Amino acid sequence: MLHSERAICEGTGASARVLGSIVLHIVPDYQTLPFITSQSPYFEVFRTQGGAPQEGTTGSEVEIAIYGWGLTPIYTSGRAAWPVTEQLFTRIYGSREPFWTDLERGNGRWHVYFSNDRNGIYALGYPALTVFDRFVHLAELTTLAALTYVLVLVATAVFTRVARERPRVGRALLREIRASFYRKLFLAFVLASIIPVLTLAFVIRAYFAGLLRANVEAEAARSASVAQRVIEESEPLQRSGAEQLRPASDDVMIWISQVIDQDVNVFRGPELLATSECDLFASGLLPTRTPADAYRAIALQRLPSFVGEDRIGTLPYMIAAAPVRAGGRDAILTVPLANQQREIEEEVDEIDRGVHLAALFFILLGAAIGLSMAERIADPVSRLTRATRRIASGDFDARIAVRSADELRRLVDAFNSMAAELKAQRTQLERTHRLEAWAEMARQVAHEIKNPLTPIQLSAEHLRRVHADRGEPLGPVLEGCVDAILGQVRLLRQISSEFSNFASSPIARPAPVQLPELVAEVVEPYRTGLAGRVEIHNEVAAPLPAVFVDRALIGRALANIVENALHAMPGHGSIALTAVAEPEVVVLRVRDTGVGMDEEALGRVFEPYFSTKATGTGLGLPIARRNVELSGGAIDVESARGQGTTVVLRLPVAG
């Protein structure tokens, strides 16, 4: 308390007479400090009128505490003062220099600024940022950056439309998105996470804000009820006391406001009856009319209590009202609750921050999951695209490997199967082209060979007849030459015949054929000429299902196989023919005990003009393969050097 006094004197000098004195006591009212929030809404509304403009929200997080030198808190704007330890007091007492320090209060940490003078110790502090606060700030910056980016895009689009320029950024971005399956998937996942998260965030925010407001309104109604009981119960005590006070007077309202720690107003009808802030109402700064909503609820609707919102100027605040008996008459009690309104706003702001952080976290989590899912979905598609380009460039060995077991796996398997089929078709096409080229060459060679063979054969035979008619003057020499010429002519005719057969394009006419009869028909004629040198073991016997093949083509193929087997056994040996029925096919095996083939020769065995014999044309097995495949069957060769050769024919079973 500050004290000052001056005497009021009459006269001067020694004749001066003291008529009286003026004594002034000043008690600092710390509630009016501009950087903290007052407990009364009236101070808030008048503080914002005139003077320097305020920065930010008044007293939103700044608190002040004033201590006496006995360390007893004289005033605190918060709920409690910061504890002053002995070490801290020693530092304060030892110097007048102000300083910053960190103090713990409750569950939080505060940055506090201490200063002192001879009247007391002054502490001004604000809460230190927690990890949650830092994440909230990061979320706010992230949201601000995203909104700024969107606004820049919108502004650019509007500007280009107004300026009639060709849009660049927006369309380029849309083209990038539309051209990328991965980006479209990612945006779809992000949108799918944003919409439900934002909806849930708004619902949670509305729920907790409503719950908080309901709790505060219930507390406000209890405050009004307490004030109502104090007024009604204090009136008999005042009348029976030594000092008679007029019921519902300003002095009584001031006393009651000190009891409940809230301003109290009593209205009778539409006019003010008594108030704890009589100076403000008497000065005309505040209207003396009854708040309209409170009057309607209490006087007209006869409600037992009312909690609503009123305004002083532009400042909204909560007001609680209740009916009260004052001086034997009905009146309306109002309790302005600026603190509760601020608490609601602060709690709602805290809820908004938490919901904002949670919403952004779940959106980013959804975006991360969407990124991973889009990568998992789009990566096989990208690999399909790359593999398709490789196949288009001629690399039919391109394959894709995936670890999933869903539709993408089936798509990739189908692609790999397609690539394998394309490779097989390409190989078959190349083989067909080679066969066509070889067939054309064989046709020309056969034609060119046949033309001179006839005159050569005729000339040799004519020479033999003339030689015989003249008594064979040249003897065995001419006979040997003529025999050699005719032998080579026969060989050339055989080669020509094979070329012609290979160059021809026979049409298969399949029909049910009994395989034992066909095999016997082909191999039995060989027995007489091979007796004593090569044994033929024909084990193909009934019962076997009929095969659906062209009898002539398969007979010619089997004859070529037997001829190759005989050429592979220049000395003694054997040929064994066996057959077994399998599902849908009859497997015929022709095995010889000849010299066999190595792996290199085995790989080229069906290549036209490839032969391991010095006098062979290399067309026997290619012709056999063509005839078997034309009949719907398949042929394969198994061989090893020095162990003989086995030719395997798989012929389709007749329906």
LUMKENU-523504 format. One record per residue (C-alpha): residue number from 1; chain; x, y, z. Coordinates in nm, 3 decimals, decimal comma. Layout:
BEGIN
resi:chain:c1:c2:c3
NUM:A:X:Y:Z
...
This chain:
BEGIN
resi:chain:c1:c2:c3
1:A:0,000:0,000:0,000
2:A:0,124:0,346:-0,090
3:A:0,050:0,626:0,161
4:A:0,047:1,000:0,113
5:A:-0,112:1,290:0,305
6:A:-0,125:1,669:0,299
7:A:-0,259:1,919:0,557
8:A:-0,518:2,181:0,468
9:A:-0,416:2,511:0,641
10:A:-0,572:2,856:0,680
11:A:-0,342:3,154:0,702
12:A:0,033:3,166:0,678
13:A:0,325:3,171:0,910
14:A:0,278:3,138:1,279
15:A:-0,088:3,226:1,253
16:A:-0,160:2,939:1,020
17:A:-0,431:2,707:1,143
18:A:-0,479:2,346:1,033
19:A:-0,830:2,291:0,912
20:A:-0,788:1,930:0,809
21:A:-0,583:1,692:0,600
22:A:-0,603:1,481:0,284
23:A:-0,486:1,121:0,326
24:A:-0,435:0,905:0,013
25:A:-0,388:0,531:0,025
26:A:-0,314:0,353:-0,306
27:A:-0,333:-0,023:-0,331
28:A:-0,197:-0,165:-0,662
29:A:-0,464:-0,353:-0,857
30:A:-0,263:-0,615:-1,044
31:A:-0,573:-0,737:-1,224
32:A:-0,551:-0,439:-1,456
33:A:-0,206:-0,529:-1,593
34:A:-0,229:-0,518:-1,974
35:A:-0,054:-0,851:-2,036
36:A:-0,277:-1,071:-1,816
37:A:-0,645:-1,149:-1,820
38:A:-0,858:-0,991:-1,551
39:A:-1,099:-1,192:-1,341
40:A:-1,373:-0,949:-1,443
41:A:-1,506:-0,912:-1,796
42:A:-1,561:-0,540:-1,737
43:A:-1,189:-0,475:-1,722
44:A:-1,142:-0,665:-2,048
45:A:-1,390:-0,456:-2,243
46:A:-1,265:-0,122:-2,112
47:A:-0,901:-0,219:-2,149
48:A:-0,944:-0,270:-2,525
49:A:-1,094:0,075:-2,575
50:A:-0,819:0,324:-2,658
51:A:-0,455:0,305:-2,568
52:A:-0,188:0,106:-2,745
53:A:-0,307:-0,188:-2,951
54:A:-0,259:-0,525:-2,787
55:A:-0,054:-0,798:-2,953
56:A:-0,199:-1,146:-2,961
57:A:-0,451:-1,278:-2,714
58:A:-0,441:-1,101:-2,383
59:A:-0,289:-1,314:-2,112
60:A:-0,344:-1,640:-2,297
61:A:-0,035:-1,808:-2,148
62:A:0,149:-1,537:-1,953
63:A:0,117:-1,543:-1,574
64:A:0,248:-1,314:-1,302
65:A:0,309:-1,377:-0,934
66:A:0,407:-1,115:-0,675
67:A:0,569:-1,221:-0,350
68:A:0,646:-1,034:-0,032
69:A:0,994:-1,066:0,110
70:A:0,851:-1,325:0,342
71:A:0,790:-1,534:0,025
72:A:0,414:-1,519:0,078
73:A:0,234:-1,474:-0,257
74:A:0,060:-1,133:-0,258
75:A:-0,100:-1,184:-0,600
76:A:-0,101:-1,450:-0,865
77:A:-0,284:-1,438:-1,196
78:A:-0,282:-1,816:-1,228
79:A:-0,416:-2,084:-1,007
80:A:-0,096:-2,107:-0,800
81:A:0,234:-1,927:-0,757
82:A:0,567:-2,081:-0,853
83:A:0,756:-2,233:-0,561
84:A:1,059:-2,028:-0,449
85:A:1,329:-2,257:-0,315
86:A:1,598:-2,147:-0,071
87:A:1,860:-2,151:-0,345
88:A:1,641:-1,937:-0,571
89:A:1,565:-1,692:-0,288
90:A:1,936:-1,657:-0,216
91:A:1,995:-1,562:-0,578
92:A:1,709:-1,312:-0,574
93:A:1,816:-1,160:-0,242
94:A:2,177:-1,126:-0,345
95:A:2,120:-0,894:-0,643
96:A:1,875:-0,648:-0,795
97:A:1,958:-0,779:-1,143
98:A:1,665:-0,960:-1,309
99:A:1,722:-1,308:-1,451
100:A:1,550:-1,598:-1,627
101:A:1,516:-1,946:-1,481
102:A:1,316:-2,264:-1,533
103:A:1,077:-2,383:-1,264
104:A:0,853:-2,686:-1,226
105:A:0,491:-2,631:-1,129
106:A:0,236:-2,908:-1,132
107:A:0,300:-3,128:-1,434
108:A:0,460:-2,856:-1,644
109:A:0,780:-2,661:-1,682
110:A:0,782:-2,279:-1,691
111:A:1,026:-2,014:-1,809
112:A:1,012:-1,750:-1,534
113:A:1,161:-1,400:-1,524
114:A:1,241:-1,274:-1,172
115:A:1,299:-0,917:-1,061
116:A:1,274:-0,743:-0,722
117:A:1,273:-0,414:-0,540
118:A:1,230:-0,312:-0,178
119:A:0,854:-0,373:-0,200
120:A:0,863:-0,733:-0,316
121:A:0,958:-1,001:-0,567
122:A:0,802:-1,009:-0,914
123:A:0,783:-1,322:-1,129
124:A:0,660:-1,326:-1,487
125:A:0,647:-1,661:-1,666
126:A:0,511:-1,864:-1,952
127:A:0,497:-2,243:-2,001
128:A:0,786:-2,415:-2,176
129:A:0,708:-2,600:-2,494
130:A:0,655:-2,972:-2,451
131:A:0,716:-3,241:-2,710
132:A:0,342:-3,234:-2,781
133:A:0,356:-2,857:-2,840
134:A:0,646:-2,896:-3,081
135:A:0,461:-3,163:-3,277
136:A:0,154:-2,937:-3,283
137:A:0,362:-2,651:-3,419
138:A:0,514:-2,882:-3,680
139:A:0,164:-2,998:-3,776
140:A:0,049:-2,637:-3,805
141:A:0,348:-2,548:-4,024
142:A:0,283:-2,854:-4,241
143:A:-0,083:-2,764:-4,280
144:A:0,007:-2,401:-4,353
145:A:0,258:-2,510:-4,619
146:A:0,000:-2,741:-4,780
147:A:-0,268:-2,472:-4,780
148:A:-0,020:-2,219:-4,919
149:A:0,069:-2,458:-5,199
150:A:-0,298:-2,516:-5,281
151:A:-0,368:-2,141:-5,273
152:A:-0,072:-2,078:-5,504
153:A:-0,208:-2,336:-5,748
154:A:-0,556:-2,183:-5,733
155:A:-0,419:-1,830:-5,772
156:A:-0,207:-1,940:-6,067
157:A:-0,509:-2,103:-6,232
158:A:-0,723:-1,792:-6,176
159:A:-0,449:-1,564:-6,305
160:A:-0,391:-1,768:-6,619
161:A:-0,766:-1,775:-6,685
162:A:-0,805:-1,400:-6,631
163:A:-0,493:-1,320:-6,833
164:A:-0,606:-1,568:-7,100
165:A:-0,274:-1,742:-7,094
166:A:-0,221:-2,108:-7,147
167:A:-0,225:-2,291:-6,811
168:A:0,110:-2,450:-6,735
169:A:0,158:-2,555:-6,377
170:A:-0,191:-2,694:-6,311
171:A:-0,222:-2,882:-6,639
172:A:0,132:-3,010:-6,616
173:A:0,055:-3,143:-6,269
174:A:-0,268:-3,303:-6,391
175:A:-0,087:-3,459:-6,684
176:A:0,174:-3,604:-6,450
177:A:-0,099:-3,751:-6,231
178:A:-0,309:-3,884:-6,518
179:A:-0,005:-4,039:-6,686
180:A:0,105:-4,228:-6,376
181:A:-0,090:-4,521:-6,236
182:A:0,131:-4,503:-5,926
183:A:0,043:-4,136:-5,858
184:A:-0,328:-4,196:-5,910
185:A:-0,319:-4,486:-5,666
186:A:-0,128:-4,278:-5,412
187:A:-0,372:-3,986:-5,438
188:A:-0,664:-4,226:-5,407
189:A:-0,521:-4,370:-5,085
190:A:-0,450:-4,020:-4,949
191:A:-0,804:-3,902:-5,025
192:A:-0,943:-4,222:-4,879
193:A:-0,757:-4,145:-4,556
194:A:-0,829:-3,768:-4,550
195:A:-1,208:-3,783:-4,578
196:A:-1,281:-4,026:-4,290
197:A:-1,006:-3,878:-4,072
198:A:-1,137:-3,523:-4,114
199:A:-1,493:-3,639:-4,058
200:A:-1,391:-3,823:-3,742
201:A:-1,184:-3,522:-3,630
202:A:-1,482:-3,286:-3,664
203:A:-1,708:-3,532:-3,482
204:A:-1,459:-3,578:-3,196
205:A:-1,399:-3,203:-3,173
206:A:-1,771:-3,129:-3,164
207:A:-1,832:-3,403:-2,907
208:A:-1,562:-3,295:-2,663
209:A:-1,637:-2,925:-2,712
210:A:-2,003:-2,991:-2,637
211:A:-1,911:-3,204:-2,336
212:A:-1,677:-2,935:-2,207
213:A:-1,933:-2,660:-2,257
214:A:-2,195:-2,869:-2,079
215:A:-1,961:-2,916:-1,781
216:A:-1,876:-2,546:-1,767
217:A:-2,241:-2,449:-1,796
218:A:-2,323:-2,687:-1,513
219:A:-2,048:-2,525:-1,305
220:A:-2,184:-2,180:-1,393
221:A:-2,533:-2,286:-1,289
222:A:-2,389:-2,406:-0,957
223:A:-2,217:-2,069:-0,907
224:A:-2,547:-1,889:-0,964
225:A:-2,719:-2,131:-0,727
226:A:-2,456:-2,065:-0,459
227:A:-2,497:-1,690:-0,499
228:A:-2,874:-1,735:-0,484
229:A:-2,855:-1,927:-0,157
230:A:-2,609:-1,679:-0,006
231:A:-2,839:-1,388:-0,084
232:A:-3,152:-1,557:0,042
233:A:-2,987:-1,696:0,356
234:A:-2,791:-1,379:0,439
235:A:-3,096:-1,153:0,432
236:A:-3,240:-1,273:0,771
237:A:-2,896:-1,252:0,928
238:A:-2,852:-0,893:0,812
239:A:-3,188:-0,793:0,954
240:A:-3,110:-0,949:1,292
241:A:-2,758:-0,803:1,312
242:A:-2,654:-0,493:1,502
243:A:-2,586:-0,301:1,180
244:A:-2,895:-0,295:0,967
245:A:-2,822:-0,318:0,593
246:A:-3,078:-0,275:0,323
247:A:-3,146:-0,611:0,161
248:A:-2,999:-0,650:-0,191
249:A:-2,785:-0,338:-0,155
250:A:-2,456:-0,275:-0,332
251:A:-2,265:-0,337:-0,008
252:A:-2,432:-0,675:0,029
253:A:-2,347:-0,760:-0,334
254:A:-1,983:-0,666:-0,274
255:A:-1,974:-0,890:0,031
256:A:-2,136:-1,178:-0,159
257:A:-1,898:-1,134:-0,452
258:A:-1,607:-1,170:-0,209
259:A:-1,766:-1,488:-0,074
260:A:-1,814:-1,659:-0,411
261:A:-1,522:-1,483:-0,585
262:A:-1,746:-1,364:-0,869
263:A:-1,919:-1,039:-0,958
264:A:-2,288:-1,041:-0,869
265:A:-2,577:-0,832:-1,012
266:A:-2,940:-0,829:-0,904
267:A:-3,209:-0,697:-1,138
268:A:-3,570:-0,631:-1,053
269:A:-3,778:-0,636:-1,363
270:A:-3,582:-0,470:-1,643
271:A:-3,372:-0,245:-1,414
272:A:-3,062:-0,293:-1,202
273:A:-3,131:-0,327:-0,829
274:A:-2,787:-0,390:-0,681
275:A:-2,438:-0,480:-0,805
276:A:-2,089:-0,549:-0,682
277:A:-1,957:-0,312:-0,953
278:A:-2,164:-0,009:-0,865
279:A:-1,905:0,242:-0,986
280:A:-1,904:0,102:-1,341
281:A:-2,283:0,097:-1,365
282:A:-2,316:0,443:-1,201
283:A:-2,068:0,594:-1,446
284:A:-2,283:0,483:-1,738
285:A:-2,012:0,264:-1,883
286:A:-2,231:-0,041:-1,838
287:A:-2,602:-0,064:-1,924
288:A:-2,835:-0,102:-1,627
289:A:-3,093:-0,304:-1,819
290:A:-3,149:-0,670:-1,749
291:A:-2,980:-0,900:-2,001
292:A:-3,249:-0,991:-2,254
293:A:-3,183:-1,367:-2,262
294:A:-3,170:-1,392:-1,884
295:A:-3,493:-1,190:-1,845
296:A:-3,672:-1,405:-2,102
297:A:-3,560:-1,730:-1,938
298:A:-3,617:-1,634:-1,572
299:A:-3,902:-1,383:-1,578
300:A:-4,104:-1,500:-1,875
301:A:-4,029:-1,871:-1,909
302:A:-3,998:-1,925:-1,533
303:A:-3,687:-2,141:-1,563
304:A:-3,505:-2,233:-1,239
305:A:-3,170:-2,129:-1,387
306:A:-3,018:-2,001:-1,710
307:A:-2,669:-2,015:-1,857
308:A:-2,602:-1,826:-2,178
309:A:-2,378:-1,577:-2,349
310:A:-2,387:-1,201:-2,325
311:A:-2,168:-0,928:-2,467
312:A:-2,012:-0,612:-2,337
313:A:-1,916:-0,424:-2,646
314:A:-1,747:-0,683:-2,866
315:A:-1,636:-0,905:-2,579
316:A:-1,847:-1,223:-2,534
317:A:-1,868:-1,375:-2,190
318:A:-2,077:-1,637:-2,013
319:A:-2,354:-1,531:-1,780
320:A:-2,544:-1,743:-1,527
321:A:-2,884:-1,630:-1,397
322:A:-3,130:-1,754:-1,137
323:A:-3,446:-1,621:-0,968
324:A:-3,394:-1,480:-0,619
325:A:-3,607:-1,327:-0,340
326:A:-3,458:-0,992:-0,243
327:A:-3,639:-0,760:-0,003
328:A:-3,947:-0,978:-0,017
329:A:-3,981:-0,942:-0,393
330:A:-3,881:-1,150:-0,693
331:A:-3,562:-1,048:-0,865
332:A:-3,310:-1,188:-1,114
333:A:-2,958:-1,273:-1,004
334:A:-2,684:-1,268:-1,270
335:A:-2,324:-1,381:-1,233
336:A:-2,089:-1,282:-1,520
337:A:-1,834:-1,560:-1,574
338:A:-1,552:-1,438:-1,793
339:A:-1,311:-1,699:-1,662
340:A:-1,538:-1,990:-1,757
341:A:-1,576:-1,852:-2,108
342:A:-1,199:-1,825:-2,135
343:A:-1,160:-2,177:-1,999
344:A:-1,397:-2,308:-2,264
345:A:-1,207:-2,127:-2,537
346:A:-0,870:-2,246:-2,406
347:A:-0,987:-2,605:-2,367
348:A:-1,150:-2,602:-2,709
349:A:-0,830:-2,457:-2,853
350:A:-0,633:-2,735:-2,683
351:A:-0,877:-2,991:-2,822
352:A:-0,840:-2,836:-3,168
353:A:-0,462:-2,860:-3,144
354:A:-0,476:-3,222:-3,037
355:A:-0,734:-3,312:-3,302
356:A:-0,530:-3,125:-3,562
357:A:-0,216:-3,316:-3,468
358:A:-0,398:-3,650:-3,457
359:A:-0,573:-3,582:-3,788
360:A:-0,246:-3,486:-3,958
361:A:-0,074:-3,790:-3,807
362:A:-0,339:-4,028:-3,934
363:A:-0,345:-3,855:-4,273
364:A:0,033:-3,891:-4,299
365:A:0,004:-4,250:-4,176
366:A:-0,260:-4,314:-4,441
367:A:-0,036:-4,147:-4,698
368:A:0,256:-4,368:-4,591
369:A:0,040:-4,679:-4,608
370:A:-0,095:-4,555:-4,942
371:A:0,260:-4,501:-5,064
372:A:0,353:-4,855:-4,968
373:A:0,034:-5,004:-5,113
374:A:0,063:-4,798:-5,431
375:A:0,424:-4,912:-5,462
376:A:0,323:-5,277:-5,415
377:A:0,041:-5,245:-5,668
378:A:0,213:-5,022:-5,921
379:A:0,554:-5,193:-5,911
380:A:0,433:-5,512:-6,085
381:A:0,256:-5,292:-6,339
382:A:0,577:-5,097:-6,398
383:A:0,770:-5,421:-6,432
384:A:0,505:-5,546:-6,673
385:A:0,553:-5,231:-6,877
386:A:0,931:-5,272:-6,886
387:A:0,903:-5,641:-6,969
388:A:0,654:-5,561:-7,246
389:A:0,905:-5,317:-7,397
390:A:1,175:-5,587:-7,381
391:A:0,948:-5,835:-7,555
392:A:0,857:-5,573:-7,815
393:A:1,229:-5,526:-7,881
394:A:1,270:-5,902:-7,937
395:A:1,387:-6,023:-7,595
396:A:1,145:-6,311:-7,534
397:A:1,338:-6,423:-7,225
398:A:1,191:-6,134:-7,019
399:A:1,016:-6,264:-6,708
400:A:0,864:-6,102:-6,397
401:A:0,888:-6,228:-6,040
402:A:0,637:-6,121:-5,772
403:A:0,588:-6,224:-5,410
404:A:0,214:-6,155:-5,384
405:A:-0,058:-6,416:-5,416
406:A:-0,345:-6,202:-5,540
407:A:-0,482:-6,090:-5,877
408:A:-0,150:-5,924:-5,959
409:A:0,022:-6,260:-5,918
410:A:-0,223:-6,415:-6,161
411:A:-0,169:-6,127:-6,402
412:A:0,209:-6,169:-6,382
413:A:0,179:-6,546:-6,424
414:A:-0,037:-6,490:-6,731
415:A:0,222:-6,249:-6,868
416:A:0,505:-6,496:-6,807
417:A:0,303:-6,769:-6,976
418:A:0,237:-6,538:-7,268
419:A:0,608:-6,456:-7,293
420:A:0,696:-6,828:-7,288
421:A:0,434:-6,899:-7,556
422:A:0,563:-6,610:-7,766
423:A:0,915:-6,746:-7,734
424:A:0,797:-7,093:-7,833
425:A:0,597:-6,950:-8,124
426:A:0,894:-6,747:-8,233
427:A:1,114:-7,056:-8,221
428:A:0,852:-7,251:-8,414
429:A:0,819:-6,968:-8,665
430:A:1,194:-6,954:-8,715
431:A:1,199:-7,330:-8,755
432:A:0,913:-7,310:-9,004
433:A:1,095:-7,043:-9,201
434:A:1,412:-7,251:-9,201
435:A:1,218:-7,559:-9,311
436:A:1,053:-7,363:-9,586
437:A:1,390:-7,236:-9,700
438:A:1,539:-7,585:-9,681
439:A:1,238:-7,733:-9,862
440:A:1,273:-7,480:-10,141
441:A:1,642:-7,561:-10,170
442:A:1,566:-7,935:-10,162
443:A:1,308:-7,890:-10,438
444:A:1,558:-7,710:-10,657
445:A:1,836:-7,960:-10,582
446:A:1,606:-8,254:-10,657
447:A:1,502:-8,091:-10,983
448:A:1,859:-8,020:-11,088
449:A:1,975:-8,374:-10,995
450:A:1,692:-8,554:-11,173
451:A:1,750:-8,381:-11,508
452:A:2,100:-8,523:-11,585
453:A:2,044:-8,861:-11,414
454:A:1,824:-9,002:-11,689
455:A:2,068:-8,943:-11,983
456:A:2,358:-9,066:-11,767
457:A:2,171:-9,386:-11,681
458:A:2,057:-9,439:-12,040
459:A:2,410:-9,379:-12,174
460:A:2,565:-9,625:-11,929
461:A:2,310:-9,894:-12,007
462:A:2,354:-9,837:-12,385
463:A:2,730:-9,865:-12,344
464:A:2,687:-10,198:-12,160
465:A:2,461:-10,337:-12,437
466:A:2,702:-10,228:-12,715
467:A:2,991:-10,378:-12,523
468:A:2,805:-10,706:-12,485
469:A:2,704:-10,709:-12,856
470:A:3,066:-10,672:-12,965
471:A:3,193:-10,957:-12,756
472:A:3,301:-10,760:-12,451
473:A:3,633:-10,645:-12,596
474:A:3,718:-10,433:-12,293
475:A:3,644:-10,706:-12,046
476:A:3,581:-10,647:-11,676
477:A:3,715:-10,291:-11,682
478:A:3,416:-10,154:-11,866
479:A:3,174:-10,364:-11,662
480:A:3,320:-10,223:-11,340
481:A:3,296:-9,866:-11,463
482:A:2,940:-9,910:-11,583
483:A:2,836:-10,074:-11,254
484:A:2,992:-9,784:-11,059
485:A:2,812:-9,530:-11,276
486:A:2,478:-9,703:-11,237
487:A:2,531:-9,741:-10,858
488:A:2,598:-9,373:-10,819
489:A:2,296:-9,294:-11,035
490:A:2,078:-9,504:-10,804
491:A:2,227:-9,323:-10,502
492:A:2,162:-8,987:-10,661
493:A:1,805:-9,090:-10,740
494:A:1,760:-9,192:-10,374
495:A:1,895:-8,856:-10,262
496:A:1,672:-8,681:-10,509
497:A:1,376:-8,878:-10,384
498:A:1,452:-8,778:-10,025
499:A:1,485:-8,415:-10,129
500:A:1,154:-8,435:-10,308
501:A:0,986:-8,593:-10,006
502:A:1,125:-8,325:-9,779
503:A:1,025:-8,045:-10,016
504:A:0,671:-8,177:-10,054
505:A:0,393:-8,053:-9,825
506:A:0,180:-8,360:-9,766
507:A:-0,169:-8,326:-9,622
508:A:-0,234:-8,554:-9,329
509:A:-0,550:-8,763:-9,346
510:A:-0,568:-8,923:-9,002
511:A:-0,777:-9,231:-8,943
512:A:-0,789:-9,506:-8,678
513:A:-0,488:-9,734:-8,732
514:A:-0,388:-10,053:-8,551
515:A:-0,028:-9,985:-8,452
516:A:0,088:-10,354:-8,434
517:A:-0,021:-10,410:-8,796
518:A:0,152:-10,090:-8,914
519:A:0,480:-10,172:-8,735
520:A:0,482:-10,529:-8,870
521:A:0,413:-10,400:-9,219
522:A:0,718:-10,168:-9,200
523:A:0,980:-10,388:-9,028
524:A:0,904:-10,740:-9,155
525:A:1,051:-10,681:-9,505
526:A:1,387:-10,601:-9,343
527:A:1,421:-10,939:-9,171
528:A:1,526:-11,138:-9,482
529:A:1,808:-10,908:-9,586
530:A:1,937:-10,862:-9,229
531:A:1,940:-11,225:-9,123
532:A:2,259:-11,317:-8,945
533:A:2,370:-10,955:-8,901
534:A:2,099:-10,744:-8,732
535:A:1,824:-10,889:-8,515
536:A:1,483:-10,721:-8,513
537:A:1,271:-10,768:-8,199
538:A:0,917:-10,648:-8,263
539:A:0,736:-10,645:-7,928
540:A:0,453:-10,421:-8,045
541:A:0,152:-10,648:-8,006
542:A:-0,212:-10,633:-7,915
543:A:-0,394:-10,532:-7,710
544:A:-0,323:-10,164:-7,785
545:A:-0,575:-9,888:-7,856
546:A:-0,600:-9,773:-8,215
547:A:-0,406:-9,457:-8,295
548:A:-0,553:-9,168:-8,494
549:A:-0,281:-9,095:-8,753
550:A:-0,210:-9,086:-9,127
551:A:-0,104:-9,442:-9,202
552:A:0,124:-9,353:-9,496
553:A:0,302:-9,065:-9,318
554:A:0,365:-9,265:-9,000
555:A:0,480:-9,568:-9,205
556:A:0,728:-9,352:-9,396
557:A:0,851:-9,196:-9,069
558:A:0,897:-9,537:-8,909
559:A:1,087:-9,659:-9,218
560:A:1,324:-9,359:-9,198
561:A:1,385:-9,434:-8,828
562:A:1,464:-9,801:-8,903
563:A:1,698:-9,696:-9,190
564:A:1,886:-9,459:-8,956
565:A:1,917:-9,740:-8,700
566:A:2,060:-9,975:-8,960
567:A:2,314:-9,715:-9,077
568:A:2,420:-9,669:-8,711
569:A:2,510:-10,042:-8,693
570:A:2,761:-10,118:-8,971
571:A:2,838:-10,454:-8,809
572:A:2,617:-10,670:-8,592
573:A:2,343:-10,531:-8,367
574:A:1,978:-10,536:-8,283
575:A:1,667:-10,320:-8,313
576:A:1,392:-10,345:-8,050
577:A:1,041:-10,198:-8,097
578:A:0,810:-10,166:-7,795
579:A:0,481:-9,984:-7,735
580:A:0,284:-9,892:-7,424
581:A:-0,051:-9,722:-7,384
582:A:-0,068:-9,402:-7,177
583:A:-0,355:-9,158:-7,122
584:A:-0,454:-9,018:-7,463
585:A:-0,135:-9,145:-7,639
586:A:0,046:-9,463:-7,736
587:A:0,422:-9,441:-7,682
588:A:0,627:-9,629:-7,947
589:A:1,001:-9,678:-7,880
590:A:1,256:-9,786:-8,142
591:A:1,591:-9,871:-7,981
592:A:1,911:-9,973:-8,158
593:A:2,253:-10,082:-8,032
594:A:2,448:-9,859:-8,268
595:A:2,729:-9,615:-8,207
596:A:2,499:-9,348:-8,052
597:A:2,549:-8,971:-8,055
598:A:2,709:-8,711:-7,833
599:A:2,519:-8,413:-7,688
600:A:2,614:-8,177:-7,970
601:A:2,489:-8,415:-8,240
602:A:2,178:-8,494:-8,034
603:A:2,091:-8,124:-8,020
604:A:2,099:-8,099:-8,401
605:A:1,941:-8,437:-8,483
606:A:1,623:-8,284:-8,631
607:A:1,808:-8,015:-8,825
608:A:1,779:-8,070:-9,202
609:A:2,097:-8,171:-9,384
610:A:2,271:-8,262:-9,060
611:A:2,399:-8,619:-9,064
612:A:2,660:-8,824:-8,882
613:A:2,701:-9,051:-9,188
614:A:2,936:-8,969:-9,470
615:A:2,676:-9,060:-9,736
616:A:2,365:-8,939:-9,553
617:A:2,146:-8,650:-9,663
618:A:2,041:-8,553:-9,309
619:A:1,671:-8,558:-9,403
620:A:1,551:-8,887:-9,254
621:A:1,467:-8,765:-8,903
622:A:1,343:-8,417:-9,014
623:A:1,099:-8,591:-9,250
624:A:0,997:-8,833:-8,973
625:A:0,937:-8,542:-8,735
626:A:0,729:-8,355:-8,989
627:A:0,515:-8,661:-9,064
628:A:0,459:-8,739:-8,694
629:A:0,367:-8,379:-8,608
630:A:0,133:-8,357:-8,908
631:A:-0,049:-8,656:-8,759
632:A:-0,083:-8,482:-8,423
633:A:0,195:-8,671:-8,247
634:A:0,538:-8,591:-8,107
635:A:0,887:-8,738:-8,155
636:A:1,196:-8,730:-7,938
637:A:1,543:-8,887:-7,948
638:A:1,749:-9,024:-7,658
639:A:2,109:-9,121:-7,726
640:A:2,453:-9,154:-7,572
641:A:2,788:-9,220:-7,739
642:A:2,857:-9,596:-7,750
643:A:2,519:-9,688:-7,590
644:A:2,284:-9,673:-7,887
645:A:1,986:-9,453:-7,970
646:A:1,619:-9,463:-7,880
647:A:1,356:-9,280:-8,083
648:A:1,030:-9,216:-7,895
649:A:0,704:-9,153:-8,084
650:A:0,389:-9,038:-7,902
651:A:0,086:-9,102:-8,120
652:A:-0,266:-8,981:-8,031
653:A:-0,526:-9,243:-7,942
654:A:-0,829:-9,266:-8,168
655:A:-1,140:-9,099:-8,016
